[in-house]
Amino acid sequence: MKREKHPSWKGGRNTDGRGYIHILKPEHPNADSRGYVLEHRSVAEQAIGRQLRDDEVVHHLNGIKGDNRPENLRVMRTGAHRHWIPILQERIRFLEGELKKCQQSAMELDC
């Protein structure tokens, strides 16, 4: 049994062990041998109106690999990505700290 007829069919959308979502698009030039492509790359290509180049990566701004909304994705060259990762991670840590402070203040107001 294949695809729709198989009992464990999930509509052509799977998540791998790293948290990335793969979608069934056998017509895509970068589809793997099973016909799947990474969803975030496909979404980014639609947003920019062209295929990604070999030297481009797609970065998830909020760090959540399954959040493939166009506004959460940025296409950048591989070298730029390596440069921005530590900066973005530091920003995320800062914002998480600010959120924790706000939550603590809100709890104090509720008491």
Secondary structure, 3 states (H helix, E strand, C coil): CCHHHCCCCCCCEEECCCCCEEEECCCCCCCCCCCEEEHHHHHHHHHHCCCCCCCEEEEECCCCCCCCCHHHEEEEEHHHHHHHHHHHHHHHHHHHHHHHHHHHHHHHHHC
